[in-house]
Amino acid sequence: MNCLTKVAKAVSHSLNNCVNCLPGQKDVDMALKSIGEASKKLLIETVNPSSLEILSGGPERAESNSSRSNQSAGEVVHASRGSSSQLAVASGKFSQDFDEFLDAGIEMAGHTQKKDDQVQVIGNLKNISMASSKLLLAAKSLSVDPAAANAKNLLAAAARAVTDSINQLITLCTQQAPGQKECDNALRELEVVRGMLDNPNEPVSDLSYFDCIESVMENSKVLGESMAGISQNCKTGDVPAFGDCVGSASKALCGLTEAAGQASYLVGVSDPSSQAGHQGLVDPIQFAKANQAIQMACQNLVDPDSSPSQVLSAATIVAKHTSALCNACRLASSKTTNPVAKRHFVQSAKEVANSTANLVKTIKALDGDFSDENRNRCRVATAPLIEAVENLTTFASNPEFASVPAQISNEGSAAQEPILQSARSMLDSSTYLLKTARSLVINPKDPPTWSVLAGHSRTVSDSIKSLITAIRDKAPGQRECDSSIDNINKCIRDIEQASLAAVSQNLPSRDDISLEALQEQLTSTVQEIGHLIDPISTAARGEASQLGHKVTQLAGYFEPLIKASVGVASKLRDHQQQMTFLDQTKTLAESALQMLYAAKEGGGNPKASHPHFTGSLIQSHHDIINRLLHELGCLCYGIVGMGCL
């Protein structure tokens, strides 16, 4: 077994090397290495501006470089979906801009008078370093496997983390004209969340469709109040209040965009022609990121220049990520039905936990005495942990455990467009509004600019109204419920026409198929209808994305049901038996129609009361199906005339 494990590890290592040799991958690795090397500047205990061979004007340089770094992060996101050469160029530019931004940030730390403030600046720079590495890792993963589940969302989240980290540092360190900093931060945040609206074929969050509607309503209210506050505080010159309103507006716009992206995904995936995805056993990208973070932290632990505070920070990172990995292993073990995988996840969690415990002991000894001997013991203790985490990451990357992404059809994509267009219009007009407000807070006595601000406010309001209407109109399953109701109503009319023909003794007999074949078709169809009762009930009560699929399947069975039922009736000699049999089929169709109306009203909203979707309705439908199946069984035994019908 150990030999097999070693061979598997060697194969996996070779495959990873092959992947890393693909065009663009080596460039991303070089960019990651460059960021790692540049980040070593943050390991120094005290920063003195005189020791830095860079120009003065740190805050101004940081503000300028922050914009370039944020733009470069966006270019990495875009390039990861393009060619390998584009990714190579974008990752190289990003690492270069990061290096320049880091230098400016370190200079700002050097100009900081208080030791606590300097520590905070360095801490923010470390966060930016970590976020930048995660961005490149996510871009690398997406470029290798563009169809990987949730890869695009992880990349977007990584880009947002870079922007948030940059904004935190700029807010802490820079001095700008009143209100400018808040507007710039908001504009950077809006630029990043815009990516959620690009081809949303993955869930953006875990919000249900009706949660999205509630989120849009709540955030639109906050945005309306914030826009009024922006205008009012520009007039009164209350800059702190203006900044608060800009921050609230940005947060609301990000919430609106997230809700719009999630709602559009649910609309697309709920289209009957789309294929829903399913969650995998584990998230291999989460494991890869944890692996990267643990390796970087272990490097800092054993670095001879690491200070006590840096050792403590690295130990915290190790504890955080190893705990998350162990929890993920336990969860995967409880969910999988594969006994081999179950044992492997449990064993991997034990190895990671034990090696972490051993490392923590050496870290405690190092914290008490920073001697070379203790440092060496710490270095030795990191090796088993790194190996255990690497083995676990390799195992978690097994395609068997991966998620299957949804396949949204062309029809589903078309259904998404009204929501996406409204959300894009909202972001565009909000961007113009913030840029205009940025000018007005400095120069509030400018009538033409006030007119422009009012125009942008109206456009924002109109786009949000359009967004709310689009989300409500595109509620998953509603269109399919209407179509299914129409189809079953048509089937009921067809069965009524057949009943009228039976009354007048003019029901034509089907000679192209035997009674036995018709009975078999009818029995199979009725059974399939019965199998859909509970899934439709579940979808109507809380799974909006599945509602359209299930009601469409149900309606699809009724045309062959009616055709087979009329065929069976046509082969019965007694006209009263014909009418009775057709009435039973009509009763089934009417019961299904009642269920569709209840499903349409429930709509998949888990918060609705569902007064019409009762247990008695479901039981009634089951009873009707059982009676029809019983009567079909009577036909099979030729006892139609003995009171079975």
N, C-alpha and C positions, 0 to 999 in steps of 0.2 A: 504493500500500500504506500509506504514512504517513497519507494522507487517510482511508483506511478505519479505521485504528487510532484516529485522533482522533475520528472519528464514533462508533466503538464505545465509546470511553472516555466520550464525552459522554452516550451513551445509558445506559451503566452508572451514571454519576454521577447522572443524572436518576432512574433506577430506585431507586437507594439513597436519594435524597431523598424519593421517594414512600413507600418503606418506612418511613423515619424519621418520616413524618407520620401513620402508622397510630396508632390509639389505644394509649396505653401506651408507644410507642417514644420519643416526645419526652420523656416523663417519665424514662425510663431515661437518655436522653442528658443531661438536666439533672442527674440524680444523678451521672453520670460526670463532668460538668463540675464539679459541686460538690466531688467527691472530689479532682479534679485541683487545684482552687483551694485546698482545705484542705491538700493535700499540699505546697504551696509553703512552708508553715511549716517544713518539714523542710530547706529549703535554707540556713537560717542556719548559720553556722560554729560559733558558741558559744551555748549556751542558759543563760540566767540566770533563776532563778525570780522575781527581783524585776521582770523585764521583762514578765512575763506577767500579764495582768489576769484571773486565775482564782483560785478559792478554794484554800486549802491542803488537804492530805490527798490528794496525788496518787496514792499507791499504793492507798488505799482506793477512790478514785474510779475508778481504772483497773480494779480488780477488779470493781466494780459495773458499769461500762460495758462490760467484756469480756463479761459475761453477756448484756447487752442487745444488743451487736453480734452475738454468736453466734446469739442468738434471731432477730434481724433477718435474718441471712444465711439461716437456715432458712425464714423467711417469704418471702424472695425466691425460693428454690427452689420452694416450694409455689405461690406466686402465678404463676410462669412457666408453670405447667400449667393455670392458671385463666383468669379473664377479664382483659381489658386494664386495667380499672379496679383490679383487685386488684394487678396488677403495678405500676401507677402509684403506688399507696399504699405498697406494700412497698418499692419502690426509693427513694422519698422518705424513708421512715422509716429505711432502712438508711444513706443518706448522712448523715442528721442524727445517728444514733447513732455513725457513724464519726467525724464531726467532733468530737463530745464525747469519744469515746475517744482521739482524736488529741491533743486538748488535755491530757487527763489524762496521756497518755504523754509528751508534751513536758515537762510539769511534773516528772514523775519523772526525766527526763533532766537537768533543771535542778538537782534535788536530789542528783544523783549526784556524788560527790566526785572520782573518777578520770576523767581525760579519755578513756581507752580504754573505760571502762564507758559513758560518755556516747555515744561513737561507736557502740557496740554497740546501745544502746537506740534511737538514731536509725535505725540500720540495720534493726532489727526493725520499726520503725514504717514504714519504706519498703517492707519486704516485705509488711506488712499492707495498705498502700496499693495496691501492685501486685496483690495477691491479690483485694482488693475490686473493683478495676476489672475484673479477669478474670471475677469472679463476675457482675457486671452485664452484661458482654458476652455471657457464656454464656446468661444468662437472656433477654437480648434475642434471641439467635439462636434459642433454643428456642421463644419465644413467636411468632416469625415463621413458623417451620416446625417444628411439633411432631413431624412424622414424619422429620425429618432424622436420618440414621444417626449414632449415637453421641452425639447432642446431650445426652441426659439424663445419660449417664455423664460427659461433660465438665462439665456443670453440677454434678453431685455432687462431682467431683474439685475443682472450683473452690471449692465450699463447704468441703470438707475442708482445702484450702490456707489458707483464711481462719482456720479453727479452729486449725490447727497453728501458724500465725503468731502468733495471739493467745496460745496456750498458751506458746510460746517466750518471749514478752515478759513474761507474768505470772510464769513460772518465774524469769526473770532478776531481776525488780524487786520483787516483793511479798514481804512477810513476814506469814505467817499462823500460826495455831496448828499444832502438829505434825501432819503428814499430810494437812492440809486441801487444800493446793495440788495434791498429786498426785491426790487423789480428784476434785477439781473438774475438773482437766484430763482425766481419764479419762471423766468423765460427759459433758463437751462432745464428746469424740471419739466416744463411743457414739451420741450424739444425731445426729451427722452421718452416720455409716455406716448408720444405720437406713434412710436413703433408698434404699440399694441393694436393699432388699427390696420396694420399691413398684413393682409392675407391671414385673418384669424382662424386657423384650422386646429388650434389647440385651446384648451380652457385657460383663461387668464387668471381665474380664481376659483374658489369652491362655492361661489354664489349660485343659488338657483335663479331661474328666470324671474320669478316674482321678487326675489331679493334684489335683483338688478333694478326692477322697476322702483322698489322702495328706495334704493340707493340713489337713483337718478332724481327722484322727487326730493329727498332730503338734501342732497348736494346742490340741486338747483336753487333751493330756498336759501342755503348758505351763500351761494354765489351771488344771488340777487342782493342780499343784504351787504355783502362785501363790496360789490360794485357801487352801491349807493354810498357806502362808507368811503370808498376811494375818492369819489367825486366830492363828497362833503368835506373830507379832510384836506383835499387839495385847496378848496376855497378858504378854509379857516387856517391853513398852514400848520395843522397839527401833525407833524411828521411822524412821531412814534405811532399814533393811531393809524396813520396812512400805511405805515409798514406792516402793522398787524392785519389790516384789511387786505393788503396784497398777499400776505402769507396765507390768510384764510381762503382767499380766492384761488390761489394756486393749489391748495390742498383739495378744495372742492372740485376744481377742474380735473385734477388727477383722479379723484374718485369717480367723476362722471365718465372719464375716458375708460377707466377700468371696467365700470359697469356696462358701458357701450360695447367694449371689446368682448366681454363675457356673454352678453346678450346676443351679439351677432354670431358668436361661436355656437351657442345653443340653437339659434334659428337655423344655421347651416347644417348642423349635425342632426337636427330633428326632421329634416326633409326626408321623405320616404326613399328618395333615390340616393341618399348619403348612407355611409356605413359608419356606425358608431364605433369608437375605439374602446379599449378597456385598460384599466390601470394594471401595471406590472407588479410583480412581487416585491421588487426593490427599485430604487432609482439609482442606476449606475453612475450618473453624473454627480449625485450627492456623495457617493462613496469616493469618486475621483477627487472631488474638491476637498473632502476631509483628508484624504491621503496627502494631497499637496500641502494643506495647512499644517498637518502634523509634521511632515518632513521639514518645512520651513521653520517651524517652532523648535524642532530638534537641532537644527543647524545653529539657531540662536543660543540654545542651551549649552552647546559644547564650544561655542566661539569664545576664545580666551579673553576677548575684549568686552564680553557681555557684562553689564552691571547687575547688581542684585535686583533692581526693579525690572530689568529686561528679562532676567531669568524667571522672575515671578510671572511676568506677562506671558512668556513662552509656556510655562507650566500650566497656566490657566487655559491657554489655547489647546494644549494637548488634552487636558481633562475634559474640556467642552466637547471636542470632536470625537474622542474615544468613547465618551458616554453616549453620544448620538449614534455612533456606529453599533455599539452593543445593543442599544434599544431597537435599532433597525433590524439587527440580526434576530432578536427575540420575536419581533413582530412577524418577520418573514418566516421564521420557524413555525409559528403558530398558524400561519395562513397556508403554507404549502402542504400538499398531500403526498409529495415525493419524500419517502423516508430517508433517502441518501442526502438530499438537500437539507432536510430538517436537521439531521445529525451534523452536517457540515456547518450550518449557520450557528448551531449551539456551540460546537467546538471552536469555531472562529471567534465567537464572542468571548469564550473563556480565555483563549490565547491573548486576545487584545486586552482583556481586563487584567489578567495576571501580569503581562509585560508592562502595562501601565502602572500597576501597583508597585512593581519592582523599581520602575523609573522614579516614581514619586518618592520612594525611600531615599534614593541617591540625591534627588533634588533637595530634600530636607537637610541631608548632610551637607550638601554644597552651600545651602543658604546659611548654615551655621558656621562654615569655614570654607572660604573660597581658595582652597589649596589646590595645587596641581593634581594631587592624588584623588581628591574628591571630584575634580573636574573630569579626570580620566574615567573614574567609576561611572560617572553620569554618561559619558560618551559610550562606554561599553553597554550600559543599560538601554540606550536608545536603539541599538541594532536589532534586538528581538522585537521591539515594538514596531519599528519600520517594516521589518520582514512580515510580521503578522498582519499589519494593515495592508501591505502590498498584496499578500496572498488573498486576503478578504476582498480587496478591490477587484482583483483578477476574477475571483469566483463570482462576484456580483455582476460582472459584465457579461455573464452568460446570456445569450439571446433568449434562452428559455424563460428567463425572469423578466425580460424587458416588457414595457408597455406597448400596446398596439395603438398607434395614433388613428384618429378618426379620418375617414376619407370623405371629404365634403364634395358633393357633385356640383356640376355646373349650375343646376337648378338651385341647389343650396346656396352657392356663392351669389347668385342673382338675388336671392331672398335677403341676403345680408346687406346688400348695397344701400338701401334707404337709411339703415341705422348708421353705417360707416360714413356715408356722405354727410349726414347731420352732425356726427361727432367731429369729423374733420373741419367742417365749417365752424363749429364751436371753437375748436382750438385755434384756427386761423384768425378769427375775429377777436378772440381773447388775447392772442399775441399782439395784435395791433393795438388793442385797448391798453395793455400794460406798457407798451412802448410809448403811447401817447401820454399816459398818466405819468410816466417817468420824466417826461419833459415838463408837464404841467406843475408837478410838485416843486420844481425849481423856479418856474416862471408862471405863477397862476394867473397873471393879468395878460392873457393872450387869447382874445375872443375867438379867432379862427380855430385854435387848437381845442377850445371847449366844444365847438361845433363838431369837430372830428371825433372827440371822445363820445359825445352823445350818439353819433352815428354808429360807432363801434358797439356801444352798449345795446342799441336796438338790434344790431345784427347778432350779438351774442344771445340776447333774449329770444329772438326768432329761431335761431338754430337749436336752442334747447327745447323750445316748444315742438319743433319738428322732430327732435330726437325722442321726446316723450311719446308723440303720436306714432312714430315709426316702431318703437318698441312695443307699444300696446297693440298696434295693428298686426305685428308679426309674431304674436305670442305662439310658441310652438304647439302644433297639433290642432289649432283652431280651424285652419283652412282644410286640413285633412278630415277633421270631424264633419265639417259642412259637406265636403265631397262624399264622404262615406254615407252620411244621412241621405243625400240625394240618390246615391246608388241603391241603397236598401229600399227607399220609397219606390223607386222604379221596379225593383224586384217584387214588391208587394202588389203593385199594379199589374204586373205580369201574372202573378199567381191568382189575382182576382179575375183576370180575363180567362184563365184556364178554368176557374171554378164556374164562371158563367157558361162556358162551353160544356162543362160536365152537366150542369143543370139542364141544358137543352139537348143533352145526349149527343153533342157534336165534338167531343174531345178526340182529336185524331190520334191513333195509336202509332207509336214509334216502332218501326219494323227494322231499323238499322242496328239495333242492339238488343241483347237479351234482358229479361227481367232480372236474372242473377247479376249481370254486370251492372245494371242500374242500381240494384240494391247495394252492391259493394261500393260503388261511387258515393252513393248517398250516405251510407254508414261512415265511410272515411271522412267525408266532408263535415258531417255533424260532429264527429269526434274532434276534428281540428277546431271547430268553432268552440266547443266546450273547453278545449285547452287554452283558449285565449281569454276566457272570462276573468280569471284571477290576474293575469298580466295587465289587462286593461284597467282593472280596478286599482292595481298598484300604481300604474302610470298616472291615472286620473287624480290620485290622492297625493302624489309627490314626486313624480318623475316626468316632468314636462317634455324632456328631450325624447322620451320613448313613446309618448302618446300618439304622435302622428304615425309612427311605424305600426303600432299595434292596431289602431282603428282601421288603417288601410288594409292590413292583413285580414281583419275580420270581414270588412265589406267585400274583399276579393273572393271570399268563399261563397257568397250568396248567389251570384249568378250561376255557377255550376250546381249549387244546391237546388235552386228553382228549376233548372233544366232537368236535373235528374229526378226531382220530385214529380214534375209534370209527366215525365216519361214513365215512372212507376205507376202513377195514377191511370195513365192511358192504357195500361195493360191489365187493369182490374176490370172484371166483367160487370160488377154492380156499380151503378152510377152513384148511389148513396155512399158506397165505400170510397169512390173517387173523390167526392166532395169532402168527406170526413178527413181523408188523408191530406188533401190540399189545405184544408183548414188548419190542421196541425202544423204544416209547414209555414203557413201564414202567421200562426201564433208565435213560432220561433223567430220569424223575421221582425214581427212587431216588438217582441221582447228585446231583440238586439237593437232595434231603433231606440227604445226607451233607455237602454244602456248607453248608447252613443250620445243622446241628449244629456244624460247625467255626466258622462265623461267630458263633454264639451264644457259644461258648467264648472266641473271641478278643475279642468285645465292643467292638472299637475301641480296645483298650488298646495303645498303642505299646510299652509296656514288657513286655508278655507275650511268652512264647517262641513261641506259636502252633505247637505240635507237630503239630496235625492239619491246619493250613492249609498244606499243602505244594504245591510246584510240580507234583508228580505228580498231586495231586487236581485241580488246575486244568486240567492238560493232558488228564487223563482225561475231564473234562467236555466240553472242546472236541472231543475225538475222538468222543465219543458223538453230539454235535450234528452233526458233519460226516458221520458214517455215516448218520444219519437224513435229513439233507438230500440225500445222495447217493441214497438209496433213494427219496425223493420224486421226484428227478429221473428215476429209472428209470421210475416210474409215469407220469410225463408223456409218456415216449416209448413207453408201452405194452409194455414188455419185462419185465413182472412175472414172466412165466412162464419167463424165460431165466436164472434163477439170481441175479437181483439181490437178492431178499429171502432 
